[in-house]
């Protein structure tokens, strides 16, 4: 869902999630971290076998920002052999480190 636009009321706490299930081909997420736009507050975040979720509060009406998530997969053995630096839209994978990235 890269480059989607989300409107967030500054008084609300909303969750934003990415699901890598079909892309992981049986692998699982071992860690995730979020890059939060200035002015928003990360209230909490979680990850599961194939998902990463962050809850955000705050913000300013009319201000735009980019939300990015990085993750690491456990085995990354099922990824294509030529996937070093693989980019699919705004999804990125490094087969050497198991790092994955998604831009919203």
FENFEN-V349090 format. One record per residue. N is the residue number from 0. RES is the residue in one small letter. D_LAST is the distance of its C-alpha to the last C-alpha in whole Angstrom. Layout:
N|RES|D_LAST  N|RES|D_LAST
This chain:
0|x|6  1|x|4  2|x|5  3|x|6  4|x|8  5|x|9  6|x|13  7|x|14  8|x|18  9|x|19  10|x|21  11|x|19  12|x|18  13|x|15  14|x|13  15|x|9  16|x|10  17|x|9  18|x|12  19|x|13  20|x|17  21|x|18  22|x|16  23|x|18  24|x|22  25|x|23  26|x|22  27|x|21  28|x|18  29|x|21  30|x|18  31|x|15  32|x|14  33|x|11  34|x|11  35|x|11  36|x|11  37|x|15  38|x|17  39|x|15  40|x|17  41|x|16  42|x|18  43|x|18  44|x|16  45|x|17  46|x|17  47|x|19  48|x|20  49|x|17  50|x|14  51|x|13  52|x|12  53|x|12  54|x|14  55|x|14  56|x|17  57|x|18  58|x|17  59|x|18  60|x|19  61|x|18  62|x|16  63|x|12  64|x|10  65|x|7  66|x|5  67|x|6  68|x|8  69|x|11  70|x|14  71|x|18  72|x|19  73|x|23  74|x|25  75|x|23  76|x|26  77|x|25  78|x|22  79|x|24  80|x|26  81|x|25  82|x|21  83|x|21  84|x|19  85|x|17  86|x|14  87|x|13  88|x|11  89|x|8  90|x|10  91|x|12  92|x|16  93|x|19  94|x|22  95|x|24  96|x|22  97|x|20  98|x|17  99|x|14  100|x|10  101|x|7  102|x|4  103|x|0
